[in-house]
Amino acid sequence: MQPRQAIGKKFHDGTKHSYQSVLMNPNYVDQSTQPSSFKFYPHFYRRIKLDINNPIHKFIWLTSTITCEKFYQKTAYKLRVNPSAGGLYPTEIYVQIRGIENIIDGIYHLEVANNSLSLIYELIDDGLENYIIPGKCITGFIFLISCVYYRSSWKYQNRSWRYCCLDSGHHLGAIAASAYIHNREIQLIFDFNKLALNSDLGFENKEFITACAISGEFQDKQIRSLRLKIPFVCGTNYFEANQFIEDAYKVTAVQPSCQQKLEFPLYQFAREEFLRVIENRRSIRRFHKQPISQVNYLHILQETTKPIPAENFEKIEIFCVIHRIDDMVPGLYKGMGLIKEGNFCDKVGYLCVNQAIARDSAVTLFLVSAYQNYQTAMQIAGFIGHRVYLISNYLGIGCSGIGAFYDDETQEFLGTDKDVLYAIVIGK
Ligand SMILES: Cc1cc2nc3c(=O)[nH]c(=O)nc-3n(C[C@H](O)[C@H](O)[C@H](O)COP(=O)(O)O)c2cc1C
């Protein structure tokens, strides 16, 4: 049963896919009308070009940088460290830097297209802390993730509400991965005064903050809210409002998530090797239907259970449909518990809107939750998804997020009344 106070469920229900809905509305778009996926502040803002030989610069650079260019019909698509539904990249990163040598204390926008930071606000006695953790001052870094939602709603309409949140969770995962490489701890925060921040950062209705990641030292000190508003700069070259998404965001931005004790995960990756994995991470586009070993599979599952470093939290459960894993009976599992034995390749391919990668994978994971706050739950699902990508790639196994599935039929197949938030395929 969903808890009675589930915040945002009606916006999940309002974005369900079914066989009929996909048939009626297959999301075809004229590619030439795609809104821009890079945000630029005007030229007069001071910029720092990120130098990857400087560890502080590289820490920030590795959260978002472009790692590959692909050409489709002569158009170049720039792919990044973070995956994104449809490669539309609605998320942006802002970082407040305080007390770091050779960098002016300020709020910076990470200009991904040029690998640079634009200084959009200089700090005096003010900063982001008062919106996020009043009474504290952070020496170090406060990352904010925002969504320029039209980049995604242009194609996926209302369902893009889900993808904005999942992409945001992946972007948090990319920040966590960079933090690990740079020997830094991070804490994720989902419950804070997002609406006041959107207003003071000048986002109007076109961009909204979804999450925060802090890497730094906490000190007891009152920091006041921003003394000036930051001017509005549009993250796309044109814009069409979507009231459904704006309402979904607002409702889920102000209600509390579940709480848990803060605990940090312990990773044991070889750092050099892990860096190579981050820089080369890609979504698999086709599987050769080969099995993966049980040892590797258990390793991947174990990573998904490591603590998420956040006090605001939503519990995610994972159903696994095993198609091809050495020494394991094919079927539907919850953790290691077999629920239903059988070959469900075709069924799962169908449920994921007839996508061959869900049929040909070694295993397809479904992340479900009886959340209290939907915005938080979806981001945690994306964060876990990012871990699955990186650990799979680290083990030489392919992975892809799957945002498109027939909701009710998938729920029925899994035998759960919890909402299905995300699917992930892994295999060879
Ligand atoms: C939330 C989310 C949903 C996605 N859904 C699908 C999907 O349904 N089918 C698919 O083939 N790829 C899916 N992808 C993968 C994206 O298409 C891929 O991340 C994007 O094209 C960028 O490529 P890259 O991950 O190789 O950098 C999804 C990715 C994310 C983050």
Ligand as a Chemical Component Dictionary entry (heavy atoms), coordinates in Angstrom:
data_LIG
# 
_chem_comp.id                   LIG 
_chem_comp.type                 NON-POLYMER 
_chem_comp.pdbx_formal_charge   0 
_chem_comp.three_letter_code    LIG 
# 
loop_
_chem_comp_atom.comp_id 
_chem_comp_atom.atom_id 
_chem_comp_atom.alt_atom_id 
_chem_comp_atom.type_symbol 
_chem_comp_atom.charge 
_chem_comp_atom.model_Cartn_x 
_chem_comp_atom.model_Cartn_y 
_chem_comp_atom.model_Cartn_z 
_chem_comp_atom.pdbx_ordinal 
LIG C1  C1  C 0 16.357 8.614 -16.959 1  
LIG C2  C2  C 0 16.863 7.916 -18.184 2  
LIG C3  C3  C 0 16.018 7.187 -18.986 3  
LIG C4  C4  C 0 16.508 6.529 -20.126 4  
LIG N1  N1  N 0 15.645 5.772 -20.860 5  
LIG C5  C5  C 0 16.125 5.069 -21.924 6  
LIG C6  C6  C 0 15.262 4.189 -22.642 7  
LIG O1  O1  O 0 14.075 4.034 -22.311 8  
LIG N2  N2  N 0 15.808 3.510 -23.688 9  
LIG C7  C7  C 0 17.117 3.632 -24.060 10 
LIG O2  O2  O 0 17.542 2.987 -25.015 11 
LIG N3  N3  N 0 17.953 4.477 -23.381 12 
LIG C8  C8  C 0 17.501 5.185 -22.320 13 
LIG N4  N4  N 0 18.359 6.006 -21.616 14 
LIG C9  C9  C 0 19.763 6.189 -22.032 15 
LIG C10 C10 C 0 19.941 7.529 -22.775 16 
LIG O3  O3  O 0 19.390 7.428 -24.063 17 
LIG C11 C11 C 0 21.423 7.909 -22.806 18 
LIG O4  O4  O 0 21.835 8.192 -21.504 19 
LIG C12 C12 C 0 21.686 9.125 -23.679 20 
LIG O5  O5  O 0 21.445 8.843 -25.012 21 
LIG C13 C13 C 0 23.124 9.583 -23.527 22 
LIG O6  O6  O 0 24.027 8.573 -23.876 23 
LIG P1  P1  P 0 25.128 8.007 -22.876 24 
LIG O7  O7  O 0 24.409 7.507 -21.650 25 
LIG O8  O8  O 0 25.815 6.917 -23.641 26 
LIG O9  O9  O 0 26.054 9.111 -22.511 27 
LIG C14 C14 C 0 17.889 6.647 -20.465 28 
LIG C15 C15 C 0 18.751 7.378 -19.657 29 
LIG C16 C16 C 0 18.256 7.996 -18.518 30 
LIG C17 C17 C 0 19.204 8.757 -17.637 31 
# 
loop_
_chem_comp_bond.comp_id 
_chem_comp_bond.atom_id_1 
_chem_comp_bond.atom_id_2 
_chem_comp_bond.value_order 
_chem_comp_bond.pdbx_ordinal 
LIG C1  C2  SING 1  
LIG C2  C3  SING 2  
LIG C2  C16 DOUB 3  
LIG C3  C4  DOUB 4  
LIG C4  N1  SING 5  
LIG C4  C14 SING 6  
LIG N1  C5  DOUB 7  
LIG C5  C6  SING 8  
LIG C5  C8  SING 9  
LIG C6  O1  DOUB 10 
LIG C6  N2  SING 11 
LIG N2  C7  SING 12 
LIG C7  O2  DOUB 13 
LIG C7  N3  SING 14 
LIG N3  C8  DOUB 15 
LIG C8  N4  SING 16 
LIG N4  C9  SING 17 
LIG N4  C14 SING 18 
LIG C9  C10 SING 19 
LIG C10 O3  SING 20 
LIG C10 C11 SING 21 
LIG C11 O4  SING 22 
LIG C11 C12 SING 23 
LIG C12 O5  SING 24 
LIG C12 C13 SING 25 
LIG C13 O6  SING 26 
LIG O6  P1  SING 27 
LIG P1  O7  DOUB 28 
LIG P1  O8  SING 29 
LIG P1  O9  SING 30 
LIG C14 C15 DOUB 31 
LIG C15 C16 SING 32 
LIG C16 C17 SING 33 
# 
